[in-house]
Amino acid sequence: MNGPIQETSNKSSTTIKQWAPDDRPREKLLAKGKEALSDSELLAILLHTGSGKKTAVDLAKEILQNCNNSIGHLSKQSLESLMKIKGIGKAKAISIIAAMELGRRRQATTVLNDNKVNKSGDIAQFLRAIFRDHQREIFAVVFLNARNTIIHHEIINTGGITATVVDTRLIFQRALELKAVKIILCHNHPSGNLNPSQQDQHLTDRIANAGKIMDIQVVDHIIVSEEGYYSFADNGKI
């Protein structure tokens, strides 16, 4: 006769405390749902493993402490700044940055209803989500069809906006490729100051005049910051 059936042990029959430290956040998510996890536990899943004597959760807690326990502050970290934390190599830093960017893009795509722009406030919210956490000035263009639906948005230049560094030809070449009939210019002011400069006005006028020749309407130029937004169209400057 065969002997008595022996019970086999498996991870599902153990308590969370018995799981390997680096497995606990993943198993907790499976057992209790994503809402049950703390920020450090979610971050530990991204890290996958710890370093040295630190578990992934220990390392995640240290990262958050370095960012004032703020996910918003974490999303502003560069690859280099993350890698200064002991135990964070390039692979872990890239995983964190990629996750933060996905969150930012997800927020941006849910701001507009069907990507349709009806007023400056609509596109401003969309742009603030895109530009959020960027520490340098970025110039981008939103391309629209005749129904004011966003076809595409693209960063044209990073790190200081002047008429000399924004290539007007590139903007309208891209508009023709996308069959866009309208465009919205946009850039951020990391300083928080929303007042347009003379360079901002000069650049707006130059691109708007070129648009008239190309029969592509420059609908607006919007400046965004954490303080709010400024619309050239709303203020009669375009």
Secondary structure, 3 states (H helix, E strand, C coil): CCCCCCCCCCHHHCCHHHCCHHHHHHHHHHHHCHHHCCHHHHHHHHHCCCECCECHHHHHHHHHHHCCCCHHHHCCCCHHHHHCCCCCCHHHHHHHHHHHHHHHHHHHHHHCCCCECCCHHHHHHHHHHHHCCCCCCEEEEEEECCCCEEEEEEEEEECCCCCCCCCHHHHHHHHHHHCCCEEEEEEECCCCCCCCCHHHHHHHHHHHHHHHHHCCEEEEEEEEECCEEEECCCCCCC
